[in-house]
């Protein structure tokens, strides 16, 4: 969940706070290994980045 914590209209900036919900259980490492391996180096990097935001 993302919450706006501050708005600075003069500098056109906003401050955000990111929090996870307690209901979502973290994924086990064994589940991640079952995913299909990316075929290219760029796809591998994108998959690693996407994994950080789940």
C-alpha positions as CSV (number, residue, x, y, z in Angstrom):
1,X,0.0,0.0,0.0
2,X,1.3,3.5,-0.9
3,X,0.3,6.5,1.1
4,X,0.9,10.2,0.3
5,X,2.7,11.7,3.4
6,X,3.5,15.2,2.1
7,X,2.8,17.4,-0.9
8,X,5.1,20.3,-1.8
9,X,3.2,22.2,-4.6
10,X,5.9,24.9,-4.8
11,X,8.6,22.3,-5.9
12,X,6.0,19.9,-7.5
13,X,7.0,17.1,-5.3
14,X,5.2,14.5,-3.2
15,X,6.4,12.2,-0.4
16,X,5.2,8.6,-0.4
17,X,5.2,5.9,2.2
18,X,5.2,2.2,1.2
19,X,3.8,-0.4,3.6
20,X,3.0,-4.1,3.1
21,X,-0.2,-5.6,4.3
22,X,0.1,-8.1,7.2
23,X,-2.3,-10.5,5.4
24,X,0.1,-11.2,2.5
25,X,2.4,-14.1,3.4
26,X,5.9,-13.9,2.0
27,X,6.7,-16.3,-0.8
28,X,9.1,-19.2,0.0
29,X,12.3,-19.5,-1.9
30,X,11.3,-22.9,-3.2
31,X,8.3,-21.3,-5.0
32,X,10.6,-18.8,-6.8
33,X,12.8,-21.6,-8.2
34,X,9.8,-23.1,-9.9
35,X,9.3,-20.0,-12.1
36,X,10.5,-20.2,-15.6
37,X,14.1,-19.0,-16.1
38,X,14.5,-15.8,-18.3
39,X,16.1,-16.5,-21.6
40,X,18.1,-13.3,-22.0
41,X,20.4,-11.3,-19.7
42,X,18.0,-8.3,-19.8
43,X,15.0,-10.5,-19.0
44,X,16.9,-11.9,-16.0
45,X,17.6,-8.5,-14.7
46,X,14.0,-7.4,-15.2
47,X,12.7,-10.6,-13.4
48,X,15.1,-9.9,-10.4
49,X,13.8,-6.3,-10.2
50,X,10.2,-7.4,-10.4
51,X,10.8,-9.9,-7.7
52,X,11.7,-7.1,-5.3
53,X,8.3,-5.5,-5.6
54,X,6.1,-8.5,-5.0
